[in-house]
Amino acid sequence: MRDVRDAGLRAARHLREEIYEVRAEGANDSYRILFAAEGKKSRILLGLVATTKHSQQTPPKDIRLAERRLSEWRHRRA
């Protein structure tokens, strides 16, 4: 997320609509974090899903979960 903060959304992989993904390497595992940029100037990076990376492709269920959480967050905020 620090790379996205510093370099903008071009440091992330666009998945669908407003959902982006960044990957992180741990000591023994790789992780993927799905997030959306929020706020007036998209300066808030709202983490929606974080999982251990098991495959090359992001599981569609994780993308759907991120979309649902983003929708719920926006609904609560209104």
N, C-alpha and C positions, 0 to 999 in steps of 0.2 A: 504494500500500500504506500510505502514511502516513495517508491519509484513513480507511482501514479501521482502522488502529491507533487513531486518535483518536476515530472515530465508531462503531466497531463494524461488524458485518456489514451493517447497514442502508446503509452507503456502497457496498456491492458489489451486483452482480446475481446472484441465485441461479439456477444453471443446472439442476442435478440432484443430488438427495441431498445430499452434503456438498461439492459442487463449486460454487465461486463465481467470479465474473469481475470484474475491474476494468479500466478502460481508461485509457490514458495517451497524452497528445499529445506527440509529438516535434517537432523543427523541420520535418521534411518528411513524417513518417508518423505514423499512429496505431497503438497497440499494444494487445493484450489479454493479460492475465495471468490464468491460471486457477490457483486456489489452494484450499486447505482449511485450516480452523482446527483446530489440534491442541493437545494438552496437557490437563492437568487442568481448566483454566479457559478453554480455547480461546485461549490467549494466543500460541501459536506460529502464524504465518501461513506455511504450507508452500507455496512456489511450485512448481507442477507443470508448467505449460506457458506459454511466452511466445512470441507470434507477432506478426507485422505484421498489422494489421487490413485485410482486403481486401473484406469484405462486412458487411452489417448483422447477419446472423445468425452466431452462433458455429458453425463447422463441427463436425458430429457426430464426425468423426475426432479432433478436438482434445479434445473432452469424453471420449471413450473412452480416449484416451491419458492424460489427467489421472486418470481413474478407475483405470487400470492402474498408473500410477506411485504413486498413493496406496496402493493395495493392496500393492504391492511394498514400499513404505517401511514400512508397518505390519507386514508379514511379517518384514522384517529386524529390526525393533525388538523383536519378541516374543522 
